[in-house]
Amino acid sequence: MKINQLAFLFCALLAACSGSEQSSEVTFNDQIKSIYDLGGSQYQKLASNISTNQFPKTFENNKVQTSGSGWWCSGFYPGTLLYLFEETGDSALLNLATEKLLELEKEQYNTTTHDLGFMMFCSFGNAYRITSNPTYKEIIYQSSKSLITRFDSTIGCIRSWDAAPWNDQWQYPVIIDNMMNLEMLLWAAEEFNDSTFAEIAKTHANTTLKNHYREDFSSYHVISYDTITGEVEKRNTSQGYADESAWARGQAWGLYGFTIMYRFTKDETYLNQARSIAKFLLNHPNLPEDKVPYWDFNAPDIPNTKRDASAGAIIASALLELSEYVDQPLSDEYLTVAETMLKTLSNQDYLANQGEIGGFLLKHSVGHMPNGTEVDVPLSYADYYYIEALKRYQNLK
């Protein structure tokens, strides 16, 4: 029997179970164990579909699509391998991750991207946590130093995109995604006793809180600042439906990012922001019953538009952490919604069968709908946050 067929068997048992709450939890936990095994098998297959210095992004046109180490998604593949190694104990997964870390480590000196947190902390951060290899710790330190070269004290933010023909419309663009790169800085501040990293992270978060959010706690995707005055010059989107819409993954990045800020600082301002974002998401009339969001909460063709499994996985992971910082009944609400999201993502509509989609795990994510790129496909970061969320769920249960 294929691993994923076994997972579906557990799903069926879960659906049929009308007993106690405890019995349904045990059943889903059993399914999660089978998903880790499936993931290990899939990610070894994925390794066979890529070459040296290639990092998997997606599966399109019946082929694994890859990038070099400088692409923002490069850290998710080794990060997922490390998560799966932790849960399966399969040393082959650790060996594959180690190989990719060697190919990735040169990016610690990359000052042309704001995404070093994604690239270097999802990879080397997990690698150091698991192995205690001091080399990995130093790579994170250098990566943090590279990241803060992009900070502008007049604006109060780390710059996202550099000038290029495709973004000449903005003087100094900052995207909501950038909240995810602050975790590395906050960790480095503690590990290396360097308050500069933490102060930059907090300043960026405070500026984002002030300028990226609307009254209903939905977020713009892109805020551009005047480079002379530091004031907001434009509020736009790049990957969402419209400037004033709520692009689903952008909302997920913000929820996760402000939860991280509270974890490190214990500043109630960040906790209140995360709670308010969660309230916007969980009470939105366009959030489907199974809790996996459409790619944009304001897409005009709902309910006939695409879902974004990556947004669902990120939101689930964030809610599970956030549930630990709030009192009941809010904690129970977050846990229940996250559980529903994960069970949906773990059913046959979203989870690959063994050998499918080149070795990725989750189907039906949306990368860049306005550009028509990576639409309704697997994505490396969807898998990463899905496995992370499953791990967090088990730790809470």
C-alpha positions as CSV (number, residue, x, y, z in Angstrom):
1,M,0.0,0.0,0.0
2,K,1.3,3.4,-0.9
3,I,2.2,5.7,2.0
4,N,-0.4,8.3,1.0
5,Q,-3.1,5.7,0.6
6,L,-2.4,4.8,4.2
7,A,-2.8,8.5,5.1
8,F,-6.2,8.6,3.3
9,L,-7.2,5.5,5.2
10,F,-6.6,7.3,8.4
11,C,-8.6,10.3,7.0
12,A,-11.5,8.0,6.4
13,L,-11.3,6.6,9.8
14,L,-11.2,10.1,11.2
15,A,-14.3,11.1,9.3
16,A,-16.2,8.0,10.4
17,C,-15.2,8.3,14.0
18,S,-18.1,9.5,16.2
19,G,-16.4,8.7,19.5
20,S,-14.6,11.0,21.9
21,E,-12.5,14.0,21.1
22,Q,-9.4,12.1,22.3
23,S,-9.9,9.3,19.7
24,S,-10.1,11.7,16.8
25,E,-6.9,13.5,17.9
26,V,-5.1,10.1,18.1
27,T,-6.3,9.3,14.6
28,F,-5.1,12.6,13.1
29,N,-1.7,12.2,14.9
30,D,-1.4,8.8,13.3
31,Q,-2.1,10.4,10.0
32,I,0.6,13.0,10.6
33,K,3.2,10.3,11.2
34,S,2.3,8.8,7.9
35,I,2.6,12.2,6.2
36,Y,6.2,12.6,7.6
37,D,7.0,9.2,6.0
38,L,5.4,10.3,2.8
39,G,7.4,13.5,2.9
40,G,10.7,11.7,3.4
41,S,9.9,9.6,0.4
42,Q,8.8,12.5,-1.7
43,Y,11.7,14.7,-0.9
44,Q,14.2,12.0,-1.8
45,K,12.4,11.8,-5.1
46,L,12.6,15.5,-5.4
47,A,16.4,15.3,-4.8
48,S,16.6,12.9,-7.8
49,N,15.0,15.5,-10.0
50,I,17.5,18.3,-9.3
51,S,21.2,18.8,-9.9
52,T,24.0,20.5,-8.1
53,N,23.4,24.2,-7.4
54,Q,19.7,23.8,-8.2
55,F,16.9,24.4,-5.7
56,P,13.4,23.2,-6.3
57,K,10.7,25.9,-6.7
58,T,7.6,24.2,-8.1
59,F,6.4,21.5,-10.5
60,E,5.0,22.7,-13.8
61,N,4.7,21.3,-17.3
62,N,5.5,17.9,-15.9
63,K,8.9,19.0,-14.7
64,V,10.5,20.2,-11.4
65,Q,11.3,23.9,-11.9
66,T,14.4,25.1,-10.1
67,S,16.3,28.2,-9.1
68,G,19.9,29.1,-8.1
69,S,20.8,29.7,-4.5
70,G,20.1,33.5,-4.8
71,W,16.4,33.0,-5.3
72,W,14.2,33.8,-2.3
73,C,12.9,30.3,-2.0
74,S,16.3,28.5,-1.9
75,G,16.2,27.9,1.9
76,F,12.9,26.1,2.0
77,Y,14.1,22.8,0.4
78,P,16.9,22.2,2.9
79,G,14.7,23.5,5.7
80,T,12.0,20.9,4.9
81,L,14.5,18.2,4.6
82,L,15.7,19.0,8.1
83,Y,12.2,19.1,9.5
84,L,11.5,15.7,7.9
85,F,14.8,14.3,9.3
86,E,13.7,15.3,12.8
87,E,10.4,13.4,12.5
88,T,11.6,10.3,10.6
89,G,15.2,9.9,11.8
90,D,16.2,9.1,8.2
91,S,19.8,10.2,7.9
92,A,19.6,10.3,4.1
93,L,17.4,13.4,4.5
94,L,20.0,15.1,6.7
95,N,22.7,14.2,4.2
96,L,20.7,15.8,1.4
97,A,20.1,18.9,3.5
98,T,23.8,19.2,4.3
99,E,24.7,19.0,0.6
100,K,22.4,21.9,-0.2
101,L,23.6,23.9,2.7
102,L,27.1,23.8,1.2
103,E,25.7,25.2,-2.0
104,L,23.7,27.9,-0.2
105,E,26.2,29.2,2.3
106,K,27.7,31.8,-0.1
107,E,24.5,33.7,0.1
108,Q,25.4,34.9,3.6
109,Y,27.2,37.7,1.8
110,N,24.3,38.6,-0.4
111,T,23.3,42.3,0.2
112,T,21.0,42.5,-2.9
113,T,17.9,40.8,-1.3
114,H,15.7,41.4,1.8
115,D,14.9,37.7,1.9
116,L,17.9,36.4,3.7
117,G,15.7,35.3,6.6
118,F,13.8,33.0,4.3
119,M,17.0,31.8,2.6
120,M,19.3,31.4,5.5
121,F,17.3,31.0,8.7
122,C,14.8,28.5,7.5
123,S,17.9,26.5,6.4
124,F,20.9,27.2,8.6
125,G,18.7,28.2,11.5
126,N,17.1,24.7,11.6
127,A,20.5,23.1,10.8
128,Y,22.1,24.8,13.8
129,R,19.2,24.0,16.1
130,I,19.5,20.3,15.2
131,T,23.3,19.8,14.9
132,S,24.8,22.7,17.0
133,N,27.4,23.0,14.3
134,P,29.1,26.4,15.1
135,T,29.8,27.1,11.4
136,Y,26.1,27.3,10.8
137,K,25.8,29.8,13.7
138,E,28.4,32.0,12.1
139,I,26.7,31.9,8.7
140,I,23.5,33.2,10.4
141,Y,25.5,36.0,11.9
142,Q,27.0,37.1,8.6
143,S,23.6,36.8,6.9
144,S,22.1,39.1,9.5
145,K,24.9,41.6,9.0
146,S,24.2,41.5,5.2
147,L,20.5,42.0,5.7
148,I,20.8,45.1,7.9
149,T,22.8,46.8,5.1
150,R,19.4,47.3,3.5
151,F,18.0,49.3,6.4
152,D,17.3,53.0,6.0
153,S,17.0,54.9,9.3
154,T,15.1,57.8,7.8
155,I,12.4,55.4,6.5
156,G,12.6,53.0,9.3
157,C,12.5,49.9,7.1
158,I,14.6,47.3,5.4
159,R,14.3,47.8,1.6
160,S,12.6,45.0,-0.3
161,W,13.3,45.4,-4.0
162,D,16.2,47.2,-5.6
163,A,15.7,49.4,-8.7
164,A,15.0,47.4,-11.8
165,P,12.8,47.9,-14.9
166,W,9.9,46.0,-13.3
167,N,9.7,48.1,-10.2
168,D,10.6,51.6,-11.3
169,Q,7.2,52.7,-10.1
170,W,8.5,52.7,-6.5
171,Q,11.2,54.8,-4.9
172,Y,11.7,52.6,-1.8
173,P,9.4,49.5,-1.8
174,V,8.8,47.5,1.3
175,I,6.6,44.4,1.1
176,I,4.6,42.8,3.9
177,D,6.6,39.6,3.2
178,N,9.6,41.3,4.8
179,M,8.1,40.7,8.3
180,M,9.2,37.1,7.9
181,N,12.9,38.0,7.7
182,L,13.0,39.7,11.1
183,E,13.1,36.4,13.0
184,M,16.7,35.9,11.9
185,L,17.7,39.3,13.2
186,L,16.0,38.8,16.6
187,W,17.6,35.4,17.0
188,A,21.0,36.8,16.1
189,A,20.6,39.7,18.6
190,E,20.1,37.2,21.4
191,E,22.8,34.7,20.3
192,F,25.5,37.3,19.6
193,N,24.4,39.9,22.2
194,D,24.1,42.5,19.5
195,S,21.2,44.9,20.1
196,T,21.6,46.5,16.7
197,F,19.9,43.6,15.0
198,A,16.9,43.7,17.4
199,E,16.5,47.5,17.2
200,I,16.4,47.3,13.4
201,A,13.9,44.5,13.5
202,K,11.7,46.4,16.0
203,T,11.9,49.6,14.0
204,H,10.9,47.8,10.8
205,A,8.0,46.1,12.5
206,N,6.8,49.4,14.0
207,T,6.9,51.2,10.7
208,T,5.1,48.3,9.0
209,L,2.4,48.3,11.7
210,K,1.9,52.0,11.2
211,N,1.8,52.1,7.4
212,H,0.9,48.7,6.0
213,Y,-2.3,48.1,7.8
214,R,-5.9,49.4,7.1
215,E,-8.5,50.0,9.8
216,D,-9.8,46.5,9.5
217,F,-6.3,45.1,10.0
218,S,-5.9,43.8,6.5
219,S,-2.6,44.6,4.9
220,Y,-1.4,46.3,1.7
221,H,1.2,44.3,-0.1
222,V,3.6,47.1,-1.2
223,I,4.3,50.4,0.6
224,S,6.7,52.7,-1.1
225,Y,8.5,55.5,0.8
226,D,9.9,58.8,-0.4
227,T,13.6,58.5,-0.1
228,I,14.1,62.1,1.0
229,T,11.2,62.6,3.6
230,G,10.7,59.0,4.6
231,E,6.9,59.5,4.1
232,V,4.6,57.0,2.3
233,E,4.4,57.8,-1.4
234,K,2.3,54.8,-2.6
235,R,0.3,51.9,-1.3
236,N,0.0,49.2,-4.0
237,T,0.0,45.5,-4.7
238,S,2.2,43.4,-6.8
239,Q,0.8,39.9,-6.3
240,G,-2.7,40.6,-5.1
241,Y,-5.9,41.2,-7.0
242,A,-5.9,45.0,-6.5
243,D,-4.2,47.7,-4.4
244,E,-7.0,47.7,-1.9
245,S,-7.6,43.9,-1.8
246,A,-6.4,41.5,0.9
247,W,-3.9,39.2,-0.9
248,A,-4.1,36.0,1.2
249,R,-0.4,35.1,1.5
250,G,0.4,38.7,2.4
251,Q,-2.1,38.5,5.3
252,A,-0.4,35.2,6.3
253,W,3.0,36.8,6.3
254,G,1.8,39.6,8.6
255,L,0.1,37.3,11.0
256,Y,3.2,35.1,11.3
257,G,5.6,38.1,11.4
258,F,3.9,39.9,14.3
259,T,3.6,36.6,16.2
260,I,7.4,36.2,15.9
261,M,7.9,39.8,17.1
262,Y,5.9,39.0,20.2
263,R,7.8,35.8,20.8
264,F,11.1,37.6,21.0
265,T,10.1,40.9,22.6
266,K,7.0,40.2,24.7
267,D,5.8,43.6,23.6
268,E,2.0,43.5,23.9
269,T,1.7,45.9,20.9
270,Y,2.8,43.0,18.6
271,L,0.5,40.5,20.3
272,N,-2.5,42.8,19.8
273,Q,-1.5,43.3,16.2
274,A,-1.3,39.6,15.6
275,R,-4.7,39.0,17.4
276,S,-6.3,41.7,15.3
277,I,-5.0,40.2,12.0
278,A,-6.2,36.8,13.1
279,K,-9.6,38.3,13.8
280,F,-9.8,39.8,10.3
281,L,-8.9,36.5,8.7
282,L,-11.0,34.1,10.8
283,N,-14.1,36.3,10.6
284,H,-13.8,37.1,6.9
285,P,-17.0,36.2,5.0
286,N,-14.8,34.8,2.1
287,L,-12.9,32.4,4.2
288,P,-14.1,29.0,3.1
289,E,-15.6,26.5,5.6
290,D,-12.6,24.2,5.2
291,K,-10.4,27.2,6.1
292,V,-7.9,27.1,3.1
293,P,-8.2,30.6,1.7
294,Y,-8.7,31.8,-1.8
295,W,-5.6,33.4,-3.2
296,D,-7.0,36.8,-2.5
297,F,-9.9,37.5,-0.1
298,N,-11.3,40.0,-2.6
299,A,-10.9,38.1,-5.8
300,P,-14.0,38.9,-7.9
301,D,-14.6,35.3,-9.0
302,I,-15.0,33.7,-5.6
303,P,-16.0,30.9,-5.1
304,N,-14.7,29.8,-8.5
305,T,-11.2,31.1,-8.1
306,K,-8.0,29.3,-7.0
307,R,-7.2,28.4,-3.5
308,D,-3.7,29.0,-2.0
309,A,-2.5,26.1,0.0
310,S,0.7,28.0,0.9
311,A,-1.3,30.8,2.6
312,G,-3.3,28.1,4.5
313,A,-0.1,26.4,5.7
314,I,1.5,29.7,6.8
315,I,-1.7,30.8,8.6
316,A,-2.1,27.4,10.4
317,S,1.5,27.5,11.6
318,A,1.1,31.1,12.8
319,L,-2.2,30.4,14.6
320,L,-0.7,27.4,16.4
321,E,2.1,29.5,17.9
322,L,-0.3,32.4,18.6
323,S,-2.6,30.1,20.5
324,E,0.2,29.7,23.1
325,Y,0.2,33.5,23.8
326,V,-3.5,34.1,24.4
327,D,-6.1,33.0,26.9
328,Q,-9.0,30.8,26.3
329,P,-11.4,30.8,24.5
330,L,-9.3,32.6,21.9
331,S,-6.6,29.9,22.2
332,D,-9.1,27.2,21.5
333,E,-10.4,29.1,18.5
334,Y,-7.0,29.4,17.0
335,L,-6.2,25.8,17.6
336,T,-9.5,24.6,16.1
337,V,-9.1,26.7,12.9
338,A,-5.5,25.6,12.5
339,E,-6.6,22.0,12.9
340,T,-9.3,22.3,10.3
341,M,-6.8,23.9,7.9
342,L,-4.3,21.1,8.4
343,K,-6.9,18.3,8.0
344,T,-8.0,19.9,4.8
345,L,-4.5,20.2,3.5
346,S,-3.9,16.6,4.5
347,N,-6.8,15.2,2.4
348,Q,-6.6,13.8,-1.1
349,D,-7.5,17.1,-2.7
350,Y,-4.3,18.8,-1.5
351,L,-1.8,16.1,-0.5
352,A,0.2,14.3,-3.2
353,N,0.2,10.6,-3.6
354,Q,3.6,9.0,-3.4
355,G,5.6,9.7,-6.6
356,E,3.4,12.5,-7.7
357,I,4.2,16.1,-8.7
358,G,8.0,15.6,-8.8
359,G,8.4,14.9,-5.1
360,F,6.6,17.9,-3.6
361,L,3.9,17.4,-1.0
362,L,1.1,20.0,-1.4
363,K,-0.8,20.8,-4.5
364,H,-2.9,23.9,-5.3
365,S,-0.8,26.9,-4.3
366,V,-0.7,30.3,-6.1
367,G,2.6,32.2,-6.6
368,H,1.8,35.2,-8.7
369,M,-1.7,35.3,-10.1
370,P,-1.5,38.7,-11.8
371,N,1.6,37.6,-13.8
372,G,0.1,34.1,-14.4
373,T,3.1,32.4,-12.9
374,E,3.1,29.5,-10.5
375,V,-0.7,29.3,-10.4
376,D,-2.3,26.2,-9.0
377,V,1.0,24.3,-8.5
378,P,3.1,22.9,-5.7
379,L,5.5,25.5,-4.1
380,S,8.5,24.8,-1.9
381,Y,7.4,27.2,0.9
382,A,3.9,25.6,1.0
383,D,5.6,22.3,2.0
384,Y,7.9,24.0,4.5
385,Y,5.2,25.7,6.5
386,Y,2.9,22.7,6.2
387,I,5.4,20.4,7.8
388,E,6.2,23.1,10.4
389,A,2.6,23.4,11.2
390,L,2.1,19.7,11.6
391,K,5.1,19.6,14.0
392,R,3.6,22.5,16.0
393,Y,0.2,20.9,16.1
394,Q,1.7,17.7,17.5
395,N,3.7,19.6,20.1
396,L,0.5,21.3,21.3
397,K,-1.5,18.1,21.4
